[in-house]
């Protein structure tokens, strides 16, 4: 079999650390899988699983990548990114695109470790906090319909909400001061059923907690705010959160592999990844629990391909007019008029001189990242399920993609590369309790 594999891929396998799959009885399965996978890649080379230059959907920039990268540059990026992912023991799916065309799309590892089920590019992942980008968009859609305004108080749409001065804008920008709903669920939920968003509201009514600070006083990442945003979507639209997201976002954009994972209306899920954590050399599956019931802060499953459709829809101002998307990507403001690096469901970041709108995620073994370099239409999507921190992998891919620009940029400002801005990752520890 090894005669079918180019020397460069054999070198990757020789140098790769197989300890990422520590159960010794499975290591040979890993090597066999990689050998088979790479042999298939080497035979087809372009236009398929490993590298697909085919223009996606109806992008107005389809095929534009060739104006940026020569064949030699594509091969360089391909080799560097693949080596990085294997050396960092990445387990999941990756998609990278520029101006509407793919420059890298690939799967690594297993969707289910215990069953040794290999990942494929259509595998769905729990997006974790990337879900917030959809929740924020749904709020803007309702505003476009005239059913709410982001400056409305939450109480206007949820009369029993126990706080008077919190607005929808506060929820969107993590400046509400609300305490963590997960603490209330873990401490006070006594039912055998999983709580939903209405149940979270009842917990806040029955066990009212003081705010951490006055609304608008400071930024504090809040999953609670997005649970209440999902409840506003339900109260205002008359639809469940899952129905609204499907009808108004997934369906119009043909995101056919995306869905809200609602434990209260469970459906059979084919070709999904399961979240795992490592314990004593084994991969332990992380089961659903009470905290999987509330939605809006998490709960959407999707694929790298569907997220790419989402990305392209934003560039062509689908669903909403351009001014609404600009509003979504504006920095939130505090009471003292200082800004925060968060818009309406989007983190805001700069890399070199490029503006990035993005969101990472972390939940029950899933680690995810959706980054949009909007100045040059570059998209970087990573979805993984083995509980491994992927922030440094994302930073590494960024440096590979912009290796020439970074060198010039560092030289011009005489800056140490270690001082460059790094990935701002979702590190709220309360969003990933130990199972």
ABEGO torsion letter per residue (X at the ends): XAAABBAAAAAAAAABBAAABABAAAAAAAAAAAAAAAAAAAAAGBGBAABBABBBEABAABGAAAAABBAAAAAAAAAAAAAAAAAAGBBEBBBBBBGGBBABBBBBEBABAAAGBBBBAABBBBAEAAAAAAAAAAAAAAAAAGABBAABBAAAABAABABAABBAAAAAAGAAGBBBAAAAAAAABABABBBBAAAAAAAAAABBBBBABBBGABBBBBAAAAAAAAAAAAAAAGBBAAAAAAAAAAAAAGBAABBBBBAABBBBBBGBBBBBBBBGGBBBBBBBBAAAABBGABGBBBBAAAAAAAAAAAAAGBGBBAAAAAAAABBBBBAAGBBBBBBBGBBBBBBEABBBBBBBBBBGGBBBBBBBBAAAGBBBBBBBAAGBBAAAAAAAAAAAAAAAAAAAAAAAAGBBAAABBBBBBBABAAABBBX
